[in-house]
Amino acid sequence: RVSSVFKLCVGTPRQGMLAPTSRGRIDLNPKLLNRDTVLGLEQYSHVWIVFAFHLNNKDGVSPNQTRRNYASKISPPALNGAKVGVFSTRSPHRPNPIGFTLARLER
């Protein structure tokens, strides 16, 4: 289970560096995962989190359907209107709804 202070996409920063005091939490279900799966994790400062943009259905298409509407080129805010391919950006609106992020571990 993932929890965060941000409940809606509106107001959620696109990068964690923009909200350095905010925190998120991932709780692993002990019924699904053995505690040995995290053995040794305390030796690291960061972890890679791979996730699916499961709520990303801006065109009303269910995430488990095959048809998706997405722009192949987009204008990220940092590029002042310049367009680049969607795979060269952090956009969640993409033909594969897979994302990843680097997270700092806190004890």
ChimeraX commands (.cxc) that place a marker at each C-alpha (Angstrom):
marker #1 position 0.00,0.00,0.00 radius 0.5
marker #1 position 1.31,3.42,-0.94 radius 0.5
marker #1 position 0.37,6.50,1.05 radius 0.5
marker #1 position 1.22,10.14,0.59 radius 0.5
marker #1 position 0.16,13.56,1.78 radius 0.5
marker #1 position -0.93,14.22,-1.81 radius 0.5
marker #1 position -4.37,12.78,-2.57 radius 0.5
marker #1 position -5.03,14.38,-5.99 radius 0.5
marker #1 position -2.85,14.96,-9.01 radius 0.5
marker #1 position -3.62,18.69,-8.79 radius 0.5
marker #1 position -0.99,20.20,-6.52 radius 0.5
marker #1 position 1.23,17.12,-6.49 radius 0.5
marker #1 position 4.78,18.08,-7.49 radius 0.5
marker #1 position 6.15,16.31,-10.55 radius 0.5
marker #1 position 9.54,15.96,-8.86 radius 0.5
marker #1 position 10.22,15.23,-5.21 radius 0.5
marker #1 position 12.93,17.90,-5.14 radius 0.5
marker #1 position 10.16,20.51,-5.49 radius 0.5
marker #1 position 8.64,19.43,-2.15 radius 0.5
marker #1 position 11.64,18.29,-0.07 radius 0.5
marker #1 position 9.73,18.08,3.23 radius 0.5
marker #1 position 6.92,15.87,1.92 radius 0.5
marker #1 position 7.04,12.15,2.63 radius 0.5
marker #1 position 5.48,9.03,1.18 radius 0.5
marker #1 position 5.26,5.54,2.55 radius 0.5
marker #1 position 5.09,2.04,1.11 radius 0.5
marker #1 position 3.73,-0.68,3.38 radius 0.5
marker #1 position 4.38,-4.24,2.23 radius 0.5
marker #1 position 1.65,-6.78,2.87 radius 0.5
marker #1 position 3.12,-9.59,5.02 radius 0.5
marker #1 position 0.47,-11.98,3.63 radius 0.5
marker #1 position 1.90,-11.50,0.13 radius 0.5
marker #1 position 5.62,-11.00,0.81 radius 0.5
marker #1 position 7.97,-12.79,3.16 radius 0.5
marker #1 position 9.99,-10.47,5.39 radius 0.5
marker #1 position 13.17,-11.90,3.83 radius 0.5
marker #1 position 12.37,-9.93,0.65 radius 0.5
marker #1 position 13.75,-6.78,2.31 radius 0.5
marker #1 position 16.67,-8.45,4.09 radius 0.5
marker #1 position 19.76,-6.24,3.68 radius 0.5
marker #1 position 17.81,-3.22,2.43 radius 0.5
marker #1 position 19.00,-1.21,5.45 radius 0.5
marker #1 position 22.48,-1.15,3.88 radius 0.5
marker #1 position 21.28,1.19,1.13 radius 0.5
marker #1 position 20.38,4.86,1.11 radius 0.5
marker #1 position 17.96,4.72,-1.86 radius 0.5
marker #1 position 15.67,2.29,-3.67 radius 0.5
marker #1 position 14.23,2.24,-7.18 radius 0.5
marker #1 position 10.44,2.03,-7.19 radius 0.5
marker #1 position 8.79,0.66,-10.33 radius 0.5
marker #1 position 5.06,1.34,-10.63 radius 0.5
marker #1 position 2.12,1.55,-13.01 radius 0.5
marker #1 position 0.18,4.74,-13.65 radius 0.5
marker #1 position -3.01,2.78,-12.90 radius 0.5
marker #1 position -5.25,5.85,-12.52 radius 0.5
marker #1 position -4.09,7.43,-15.75 radius 0.5
marker #1 position -7.12,7.27,-18.06 radius 0.5
marker #1 position -7.54,10.83,-19.26 radius 0.5
marker #1 position -9.66,9.74,-22.26 radius 0.5
marker #1 position -12.05,7.61,-20.19 radius 0.5
marker #1 position -10.54,4.33,-21.36 radius 0.5
marker #1 position -10.08,1.76,-18.63 radius 0.5
marker #1 position -6.38,1.07,-17.89 radius 0.5
marker #1 position -6.83,-2.62,-18.83 radius 0.5
marker #1 position -8.11,-1.82,-22.33 radius 0.5
marker #1 position -5.70,-1.73,-25.26 radius 0.5
marker #1 position -6.71,1.56,-26.91 radius 0.5
marker #1 position -4.94,4.60,-25.49 radius 0.5
marker #1 position -4.93,8.17,-26.64 radius 0.5
marker #1 position -1.62,9.91,-26.09 radius 0.5
marker #1 position 0.44,12.53,-27.83 radius 0.5
marker #1 position 3.65,11.25,-29.38 radius 0.5
marker #1 position 5.24,14.69,-28.89 radius 0.5
marker #1 position 4.65,16.93,-25.89 radius 0.5
marker #1 position 5.87,20.27,-24.52 radius 0.5
marker #1 position 7.32,19.82,-21.01 radius 0.5
marker #1 position 7.18,22.96,-18.84 radius 0.5
marker #1 position 10.98,23.12,-18.53 radius 0.5
marker #1 position 11.45,23.39,-22.31 radius 0.5
marker #1 position 9.45,26.62,-22.78 radius 0.5
marker #1 position 7.20,25.28,-25.54 radius 0.5
marker #1 position 9.70,23.06,-27.36 radius 0.5
marker #1 position 8.24,19.66,-28.27 radius 0.5
marker #1 position 10.00,16.37,-27.69 radius 0.5
marker #1 position 9.00,12.71,-27.90 radius 0.5
marker #1 position 6.91,11.42,-24.99 radius 0.5
marker #1 position 9.55,8.79,-24.12 radius 0.5
marker #1 position 12.15,11.50,-23.53 radius 0.5
marker #1 position 9.99,13.01,-20.77 radius 0.5
marker #1 position 8.55,12.14,-17.37 radius 0.5
marker #1 position 4.98,12.38,-18.68 radius 0.5
marker #1 position 2.58,9.82,-17.20 radius 0.5
marker #1 position 0.51,9.98,-20.42 radius 0.5
marker #1 position 2.34,7.39,-22.50 radius 0.5
marker #1 position 1.59,4.18,-24.39 radius 0.5
marker #1 position 3.17,2.12,-21.60 radius 0.5
marker #1 position 1.85,3.18,-18.17 radius 0.5
marker #1 position 5.10,2.19,-16.42 radius 0.5
marker #1 position 6.96,4.66,-14.24 radius 0.5
marker #1 position 9.93,4.55,-11.91 radius 0.5
marker #1 position 11.39,6.80,-9.30 radius 0.5
marker #1 position 14.43,6.87,-7.06 radius 0.5
marker #1 position 13.46,7.23,-3.39 radius 0.5
marker #1 position 15.59,7.91,-0.35 radius 0.5
marker #1 position 15.10,5.43,2.48 radius 0.5
marker #1 position 14.39,6.84,5.91 radius 0.5
marker #1 position 14.79,4.86,9.07 radius 0.5
marker link #1:1,2 radius 0.2
marker link #1:2,3 radius 0.2
marker link #1:3,4 radius 0.2
marker link #1:4,5 radius 0.2
marker link #1:5,6 radius 0.2
marker link #1:6,7 radius 0.2
marker link #1:7,8 radius 0.2
marker link #1:8,9 radius 0.2
marker link #1:9,10 radius 0.2
marker link #1:10,11 radius 0.2
marker link #1:11,12 radius 0.2
marker link #1:12,13 radius 0.2
marker link #1:13,14 radius 0.2
marker link #1:14,15 radius 0.2
marker link #1:15,16 radius 0.2
marker link #1:16,17 radius 0.2
marker link #1:17,18 radius 0.2
marker link #1:18,19 radius 0.2
marker link #1:19,20 radius 0.2
marker link #1:20,21 radius 0.2
marker link #1:21,22 radius 0.2
marker link #1:22,23 radius 0.2
marker link #1:23,24 radius 0.2
marker link #1:24,25 radius 0.2
marker link #1:25,26 radius 0.2
marker link #1:26,27 radius 0.2
marker link #1:27,28 radius 0.2
marker link #1:28,29 radius 0.2
marker link #1:29,30 radius 0.2
marker link #1:30,31 radius 0.2
marker link #1:31,32 radius 0.2
marker link #1:32,33 radius 0.2
marker link #1:33,34 radius 0.2
marker link #1:34,35 radius 0.2
marker link #1:35,36 radius 0.2
marker link #1:36,37 radius 0.2
marker link #1:37,38 radius 0.2
marker link #1:38,39 radius 0.2
marker link #1:39,40 radius 0.2
marker link #1:40,41 radius 0.2
marker link #1:41,42 radius 0.2
marker link #1:42,43 radius 0.2
marker link #1:43,44 radius 0.2
marker link #1:44,45 radius 0.2
marker link #1:45,46 radius 0.2
marker link #1:46,47 radius 0.2
marker link #1:47,48 radius 0.2
marker link #1:48,49 radius 0.2
marker link #1:49,50 radius 0.2
marker link #1:50,51 radius 0.2
marker link #1:51,52 radius 0.2
marker link #1:52,53 radius 0.2
marker link #1:53,54 radius 0.2
marker link #1:54,55 radius 0.2
marker link #1:55,56 radius 0.2
marker link #1:56,57 radius 0.2
marker link #1:57,58 radius 0.2
marker link #1:58,59 radius 0.2
marker link #1:59,60 radius 0.2
marker link #1:60,61 radius 0.2
marker link #1:61,62 radius 0.2
marker link #1:62,63 radius 0.2
marker link #1:63,64 radius 0.2
marker link #1:64,65 radius 0.2
marker link #1:65,66 radius 0.2
marker link #1:66,67 radius 0.2
marker link #1:67,68 radius 0.2
marker link #1:68,69 radius 0.2
marker link #1:69,70 radius 0.2
marker link #1:70,71 radius 0.2
marker link #1:71,72 radius 0.2
marker link #1:72,73 radius 0.2
marker link #1:73,74 radius 0.2
marker link #1:74,75 radius 0.2
marker link #1:75,76 radius 0.2
marker link #1:76,77 radius 0.2
marker link #1:77,78 radius 0.2
marker link #1:78,79 radius 0.2
marker link #1:79,80 radius 0.2
marker link #1:80,81 radius 0.2
marker link #1:81,82 radius 0.2
marker link #1:82,83 radius 0.2
marker link #1:83,84 radius 0.2
marker link #1:84,85 radius 0.2
marker link #1:85,86 radius 0.2
marker link #1:86,87 radius 0.2
marker link #1:87,88 radius 0.2
marker link #1:88,89 radius 0.2
marker link #1:89,90 radius 0.2
marker link #1:90,91 radius 0.2
marker link #1:91,92 radius 0.2
marker link #1:92,93 radius 0.2
marker link #1:93,94 radius 0.2
marker link #1:94,95 radius 0.2
marker link #1:95,96 radius 0.2
marker link #1:96,97 radius 0.2
marker link #1:97,98 radius 0.2
marker link #1:98,99 radius 0.2
marker link #1:99,100 radius 0.2
marker link #1:100,101 radius 0.2
marker link #1:101,102 radius 0.2
marker link #1:102,103 radius 0.2
marker link #1:103,104 radius 0.2
marker link #1:104,105 radius 0.2
marker link #1:105,106 radius 0.2
marker link #1:106,107 radius 0.2
view
